[in-house]
Amino acid sequence: MANSPFITLALDAMGGDQAPLSVIEGAYLALKQNPSLRFILVGDRNQLDPILVDFPDVQSVSDIIHTEDYIKNEDKPSIALRQGRQSSMRLAVNAVAEGKADAVVSAGNTGAYMAIAKFVLKTMVGISRPAIVASFPTTKGSCVMLDLGANVSCDSDNLVEFAVMGDIYARDVMGMENPTIALLNVGAEEMKGSAEVQTAAAKLRLAKRTLNFQGFIEGDRIIEGEADVVVTDGFSGNIALKASEGMATFMTNLLRESIHSSFLSKLGGLLISRPLRRMKDRMNPKLHNGAMLIGLGGIAIKSHGGADGVAYANAIKVATQMVSHGLQKQIEDKLHALSLDLQEGNDEDTDNNQQNS
């Protein structure tokens, strides 16, 4: 909150497969790392109170907004928006809109969460559509990608706005100084891609001072870490993310089966147990939990639905970083700088065309 030494987060305590236990465990782990946190737990007090008895540290820094209503995973966004006005998700988002909380975290229904957050928090000035942004591991560290499912189709302006928001997210959450940005495309060659992607690329090339745009990137190069920020529409982004998560699971299971296939394999597994543990930790989705609904008039973080306490704590960490770094103001400033870049670039093109003619 403004001028407060504390960061207050509204937690949808009923959202997620393991809620409310995972939410309270996550709050406990996050509080151990950051004692300045305060929580508004939104959910059924009859379920929360017995758990909080085992987490007195969380109980002492939390207020409870009681509601027995919650959004189910199978609820359609439109129905959740109309009928879920007293749901834990809606009341948690309301807490941000009303200035009671600095950010909201939910592991509930993604579609409903986006619909409710967009309706209540509105869209930032200068942003036409919010996006879902998150990070995942690459061979060189981590990569930021957006959109991951909020917008099935996008025009060139949406993609340019995503690039701006992805740049800020990479700087604030990932600590990257000058993140490289690329557009996901069917080929790296300049002539390939849809009209929307081609137009977005042309605009981003004019933004040399504002964004470190590198051109196009193909899907198989994302995991190689060839770009720090990958920009795409929500349809392609969601497929790319789920495909990479599925491949990571497949490789892990395949490796486990191979190691246990024979005595010699088991012996070899023991010899390489430490590197395998490092690889497992690096690929652990819990440590990359916490996607942001970026571009809204308030900070809303989405946790995996199946998150346990460790994963939920990481989502809280992302929310805390966004609040601490003043994300909204940074996006506004970069959008302004981008508009100046684009105007200057268009003026240069006009001058060059006049000289050539």
Secondary structure, 3 states (H helix, E strand, C coil): CCCCCCEEEEEECCCCCCCCHHHHHHHHHHHHHCCCEEEEEEECHHHHHHHHCCCHHHHHCEEEEECCECCCCCCCHHHHHHHCCCEHHHHHHHHHHCCCCCEEEECCCHHHHHHHHHHHHCECCCCCCCEEEEEEEECCEEEEEECCCCCCCCCHHHHHHHHHHHHHHHHHCCCCCCCEEEEECCCCCCCCCCHHHHHHHHHHHHCCCCCEEEEEECHHHHCCCCCCEEECCHHHHHHHHHHHHHHHHHHHHHHHHHHCCCHHHHHHHHHCHHHHHHHHHHHCHHHHCCEEEECECCEEEECCCCCCHHHHHHHHHHHHHHHHCCHHHHHHHHHHHHHHHHHHHHHHHHHHHHHHC
